[in-house]
Amino acid sequence: MDISIFNDLYRLNREMNRVLSGGKTRNDYWPEVNVYANENEYMVAARIPGIEKDNLSISLKDNSLKLTGERKYEENAGVNYHLRERKTGKFERNFLLDEKVDADKITAEVKNGILLIKVPKSPETKPVKIEIK
């Protein structure tokens, strides 16, 4: 069976997904990220397999956390890809945080292809118990 039939079907499936999602596909939001919070901090977990930490940058401005980076394209001479889904190139993701944060205590680490950023909330955003006299 001719492999080009499968390529055509794959392209048709991808195009149908794009059209039905209003032009946005899951791959438009790359890398995939989860953002969650508890009473003390925000946590951002991004899937970044194959991206070196030297190719990542994290910054905070006006409670907007920006994650930028690049997955380098690997040139494989003499190789014909049948399917290539892993994105390469530069990316930028921005996340607006609802509450003030303690910028000096933000931490980030990469483990098993996951970038985990911990953004502590500012002590002034935490509820204060007021004693009734």
N, C-alpha and C positions, 0 to 999 in steps of 0.2 A: 504494500500500500504506500502511496506517495505521501511523504511527510508534509508536503505543502498543504494538503487538505486539513491537517490538524492545525497548522499555522493560521489558515484562513478562518477556521472555526474559532480558534482562540481570539483572533482579532475581532471577529464579529461579536463574541461574548463580551469582550472588553468594551467595545463601542456601545453595545446595548446597555451595559451597566452605567456607562458615562451618561448616556442620554436619559435613562430613567432616573438618575440621581441629580438631574438638573445641571449637568456639566461637571459636577465634582465627583471624583472617584476617591476611593479610600486611599489611593496612592498620592492624591494631592496633598494629604496631610502627612508629610514624611519628615522626620521619623514619627512613628506612632508613640503617643504620649498619654499617660494617665496623670491627672492632677487631682490631688485630694488633700484634705485638711482635717486636723483635729483642733482642740482648743488651744494648743501650744504652737503649732507650726503647719506650714504648707509643705507638701511633698510632691515632687515632680519626678516621674519615672519614665525615661525615654529609652526605646529600643534602638541601640546603635551598634549592632554587631559589625565588625570590620572597620570601625572608625577609630583611629588612634586618638588618644586624649590630647595630643598636640594639635589635632585638627578640630578641636572643639573650643568654643568660647561661651562664657555665661556672663551676663551683665544685668544690672538692676538700675532702673531709672524711673522715678515717679511711680513706684509700685508696679512697674511693668518689668517682668523677668523675660530676658531675651536669650534664646539658645540658638547659636549659629555653629555651623560646622561644614565639613566636607568629607564625603567618601570618595576616595581617589578611584579613577577608572583604571582597571588592570588590563593592560594590553596582553593578549594571548595570541602570539603569532601562530598561524596555521590552524586555528580553532574556528569551527563553524558552530555558532550557537543555534540550538533548536528552540530554546526558550530562555529569555533573559528578563527576569522580573525585579531583581534587586536594583534599586535606584543608585545612581552614582551622581556625583556633582555636589554643588553647594546647597545648603538649606538654611532657613531661618524660621524659628517659631517664637511667638510672643504670647505671654500669658499675663493678663491683668489680675493682680491680687486685690481682693476686696478690702483687706485691713492693712494697717501699717505694719511694717516688718523691721526686724533688727538686722540691718544689712551687714554689720560686722560679724555676725555669727552664722552666716550662710555657709553650708558645707556641700561639697559635691564629690562623689566617688563613682568609679566605673567598676562593675563586677559582673562577670559572665555576660557581657554584651549589653548590660543595662546601666544607664547613667541615672543615679539617684541624687537629686538635689533636695536638701532640707533647708527650708526658709523659716526660721523662727519668727513668730509674731512678736510685735513690740509689746513690752510689759504694760504699756498704757492702754492696749486694746483689751486686756483681760479684765473680766468683771471684778469689781472691788466690793467686798462685803462691808456694809455700813452698819455700825452698831447703833441700835436705837436706845436712847437714854430715857 
